[in-house]
Amino acid sequence: MLTRAFKTLLPYLSYSSIVNCFGKLKAAMNTPQQSAQNKPQIEIRTGWVVSSGFALVIFLMLSSIIAGLYTFSLHNRQLTSTTVDANRKIHLAFSMRDAIRDRVDILRAMLVTHDSFKREELRAAYFSHAARYMSARNELEALLRQASEITLLNQLNDIAKKSGSSSQLALSTLNEFDAPTNIALQNIVSRSILRHLQLFSELEKMVSLQKEIMNDVIVQSDSDFQDTLVIAIIIGLTAITIAIFTAWIVIQRAVAKNRQLSFQASHDALTKLPNRAAFERALAWLLEESADDDSAHVVLFMDLDQFKIVNDTKGHQAGDLLLRVLSEHMQKQIRSSDMLARLGGDEFGVLLRYTTPHFGEAVANKIRKAVEEFEFTYDEQLFKIGVSIGMTPFTGRNFTLEKLLSTTDASCFIAKDAGRNRVHRSDLHEHEVSQRSGEMRWASRIAEAIDQEQFVLHGQVMHSLAEQPRTERTLVELLIRLPDTESGVLIPPGQFLPAAERYGQMTNIDQWVVKNAIAWLGTLGELQGKIMVGINIYGRSASDPEFSDFLYDAIISSKVDPEAICFEITESVAVNNLGAASSLIKKIGELGCSFALDDFGAGLSSFGYLRHLDVDFLKIDGSYIRNIETNSTDRSLVESINNIGQTLGKKTIAEFVESESSLQLLQTMGLNFAQGFIVHRPAPLDEVESLLRKGSVIPPTQPYV
C-alpha cells in the first residue's frame, strides 16, 4: 500500500509540478468569482494534496531526526553511565583485593619475624589495610543495584565476618608467642590466611560479575541500536528522498558515535591499545577454545621499571608521550596475530596465540631487550627504562581465567623483586607470590606530600625515671606521619620511609622535619626553655655534608634555643659512617644541640666506638625493653648498657615501655628516661603543647590500635 501511495504522489512531487500547481492555485485565487466557480475543483484539491504531502514529508523528516537523535543520545548516555559505574566497581573490588593481599603478606611476615617491634609495626600496617578494605567495601556497597551483586556482596560479608574473628585470633596469638616457628601459631595464622584467600576468591567473582554486567549492557545497547536503526530506515523511506537523506545522516552519525563508544569501552584512550577488559575477554575466549583442541598459548604481564621517574621529573605529559611511543615500539616486536594491551598505568599485557613456551620465552626476552635499548628524549634529557615480565604458558585444560591472571601477575611481581628488567616464567607447580610495597608510587606520593606540605608531626613525651633538677628539660620525640588522601587515616612511617630511602628522598624528608620542628619550637615562647625535642636523622642525611650545612644554617637563622634540640641517629648509621657522624655531632654540637644514639644495642656493636661519638643520650633498643620482665638475658643487657652509659656520662632512655611493672623495673635499674605508650602515646603537636603547659602527661586510657 505504501508503494502504491508513493507512485501516486510521485508525479506531483517534481519541482515543475509543484510550481504549476501553485501557479494554478494562484490564478484560481485571482480570478473573479464567476470564473472561480467554473474552475474544476480538482485543481484546488491537487494543490492541497501536494502541499499536505510536502508538509507530511517535512513532518516525517523532522520526526525522524528528532526521534533518532533522542534515542541514540539516550542509548549513548546509558552506555557511558554504565561503563563508568562498572569500572568504578571493578576499581573498588581491586582495591579490596589488594588490601586483602597486603594483609596476607603482613600475616606471613609477622609469622617469620623475631622482632617484636617489627611485629607491632606490621600489626599497625595490617589495620591500616583493613581500614582501606572497609572504605572500599562501603563505597562498593553503595553502588550495587542488581540482586546478583547484592547476593555476592552478602556472601563476601559472611566470609569477612569469619575472617575477622580468625584474624583477631591470629594477631593476638602472634603477640603471645615469642617463637615464630611454633606449630600452633603457624596453624592459627594459616587458617586466617585461608579465610583471606576465600575473600580474595569472592572478590574475583565480583570483578567477573561486573565485567559480565558491562558486557550485557554493551550487547543490549547494540540490540537497541539495531532496533532503532530499522525504525529510522522505515521512516526515512516513507519520507522519500529528503527524509531518506536526512535519516541517513542521522544514522551515520549515530553509528559513528556508537562505534566510538564501543572502541572507548574496549581500548585505552592514550595508546589506542586494547584495554584490560578487552584483553581478558580475548583470554577467556582463547581458554574456552583451547579447552577443546588442547592448543598451547602464552600470556605475558609487563611492568615498566623506573617509569615513575619520568613522570616525577618531567610531568605526566612526558610520561604519556613515552607510553605512546613505547607502545608502538613494543607492537613491532610481536606478530600481527598476537595482542598487545595496556592493562593500566605502566602495565602491559601480551597474548601470544598458538605459541610454544620456548617461542613465547624468546618473544618475551625480545621485548625486554627492545625496551632496555629504547631511548626516550624529552626536553633535551635522555631517559632509559626497563621492563619486568611475568610469563605463563597455558592451555584451556590447565587454567581458569582467574587462575591464569593471578599466576601471571604473581610471576611479574617475582621478576620485579628478583632485580627487575628480567623475564620470570611460571608453571602449574609454582605458587610463590611476592608483594612489592609500591615503591614507585610511594616515590611520587612522597614528593607530592613534601611539595604540598601534607606531612604532619606528632610528639611523644618521655618520662623521667630519676629525681631530676627543676631545670631539667622534658624530652619529646617528634614523629612524622602522612595522612591518606582518601580516608584521612594516618600512615605510619614504616610504610613510606623504605621507599624514600631507596629513591634518595630521605634527606628531603629530614629537611622538612627539621624546618617544621624549628618552626614549632619558635611558637612555644617561654616553654621552649623547658623542653628538648628529639629529631630523627636517617642514614644518607647523617653522612651528607650539604645536610650538615643545612642544619647549621637552619638553627642559626631561626634564633631558637639550640639546647632545645636533640638529634637522634641510629646506632647502625653512626657505626657505618663513624667519621661523618662524628663530624656532624661536633659541628652541630658546638651550637648547643644534643645528640642521641637511637636503637642502641640492636647491632650488638662494641662500646668502643662511643668514645669517638660525643653523644648525650643512649636510647636502648625496644626489642630488649619489651621482654625485660620475662627474659633474664634482655634484662642483663639493659642493665649492662645502662651501667656503661652512666659510667661514660651518657643518659639512658628505654624505648617502647608498655607496662607499669616494666616502668618500675627500669626505674630500679637506674635508667634516666622511659618512652612508650604507658607514659604517653604520640599525639598532634598542639595536644603535646597543651599537656606540657599543664606540667603533666596523662597516659591514655584507650587501647592502642
Phi, psi and omega in degrees: 000320178296324179294317179297320179294318178299320180292326179290320184276340187302315181299334183273355185262002176285157183298316183293323180293319180295317179296316180298320181295314178295328178294316179294321180296321179293318178297321180294323181288336180267353181281146176306165184303321182297313182294321180297324180288332180276351180290141176298134182293340182297330181296313181293319180296322179297316177299321179293320180295317180296315179297316180295318180296316179296319177297323178295320179298314179299318179298316179295321179297311179296320178298318180297316181296310184296313181295318181295313180299318181295314183295312181295321178297320179297314180298318181295319178295318179296317180295316179297314181298316181294320180297315179296318181296315181295319179297323178295317179298318179297317179299317180295320178297320177295321178297317177296320180296317180296322179296320178295316180299319179295321180294321177297316180297322180293318177300317179295319180294320179295329182290329186258352183273145176260354186268112181298322179296319178296323178297320180295321176297317179296324179296317178298318178295325179300314181289332175296317177292328177296319177296320177297321178296314182294321179299314180293322181295317180297318179293322179295319181298324180291338183267344185285136182234320186280153183296322180296323179293316182294320178300314180295323178293322178298319176298319179297319179294322178298315179294322181297322178298316178295321180295324182298312180295320179296321180292317179301318178296317181297315183293317180293323179292322178299326179283337184277328185266139175272326185265113180297343184275002179303127185297316180300318178298317179299320180295317181296314180294323179297320177295320178297318179296322179299319177298319179296321179293329175295319175299318180300319180295320179294324178293326175297324177295321179298318178297316179297321179297318180296323178293321177296318179298316180296319178295320179298320179295320179296317179296317180295322178297319177297319180295315178297323179296319180297319178297316179297324180298317180297316179297318180297323180293318180297315179296321179297318178296323180293327181275014177056215192294312184295314181294321179297314181298314180296314179298323179298318178298314180300316183295315180299319178295318180295319179298315180299318180295318180294319177296321179296317179294319178297320178294318180295327180289338184241002182227153177283132184293329184279308186264350184066012175278159173305145180268186184299318182298315179294322180296316181289328175296318178296320177297316181297317179296319181290324176297317179295318181291317183287345176294334180271316184258000178058034179285153184255141180218173180221137175240141180238136168249130184234133179236120182291138178264135176067018179292325182300332181296324178297314178298317185291324185270328185239356178094168184291335178297318177293319179298319179296318179296319178300316181297319180295312182293318181293326178299316178296323180293318180289328180299329180287347183271354182239168180284161179294336180279348180272166182238127171251128183227150172263118185273345179139140179059237178253030180250136180229159176229148177230131176249113180259103185281142175050062186226138175283155178302322180297314180293321179298320178294324177295319178294319179299316178291329176296316178295316181301316180293321180296320178291320180297323181274352182289133179241131182238121181248127179219128179054043178064020176241133183266133177238140173232137182232173175230184180212134174260128188238128170257132187235135178224112169287144184206159166228168181289349182268343183244006181214144161263168180298315182296318179294320180296316181294315182292322180295315181291322177299314178297321179297322178294319177297321179297317178300321181290317182289335181282358178134355177071166178052052179207170180249131175242123182259128181259167174214184186295334186263004183260117182241012180293128179235125182240138185240120175277156182275007181072044186296325180297316179291324179295324181300315178291320182295319180295316179300320178295318181296322179290314182297321185260012177056049182267342178293154175228154178251136171245161179233145176234118184277140178261156183253133178280126182267341182249164177293117186252148174296161180297335182275356182294135180278149173278129183271133179225120176271133178268133183235137183268143177224157179231113178292137175292135186293334182264308186268339184080357179292138181286126180269124181290156184297336180299341181273330185245342180293323176302319178294321179297321178293320182296321185257020171067032182256000184295322180298320177297319179294315179301319179296320179297316181297314181299314181300314183284329177294316179295321178298320179293317178301323181294343180267355188275344179066228183293338179295338181300328181280357183249359182230166172222119183265135177267125180242122181283138174240127184266175192311300185297324180294319183296333182255011183258114180300325179295323177293323177299318177295322178299314179301313182301311181295321182296320181288316181297314185287338184279333182065020173281164180287113181300332180290351178272005184238133174230119179269132182254127178237132181293151182302316183296321179295317182295319181290318182289335180233055190300317181295312181294319180295319179297319179297317179297315182297320180293314184295312183280330179295330179295339177283343182114359179284154176258165178224147178229142172268115183272155179054038183293134181097344182292325182272359181052037181279165179287151176284353185298328184287346183298331180289346177267354183238112183275068180265161183258334185229149169243117177263108185289133185304137185294340180296333176278326185290322185297327183255017188296332182282330187249342185247111183293328179295313178298321180296320179293321179296318179296317178298319181295314180299318181295316182296316181292319178300316180295322179297323180277002178083020179260145173272142185252143180232130176264125180267156173057048174275122190233004179218154180294323180293322176296321180298316181292321180296318179294323178294322178296323179291340178097018176291158184274317185222155175233140180228126180169178185291336179291336179268306183196134176270144179306137183217160176304154187296328179293325177290321178298316180299319180297318179295319181294323180291332176284342179085015180209156176241121183263118179298139180290151179260345181281142179294147181280133179237000000 
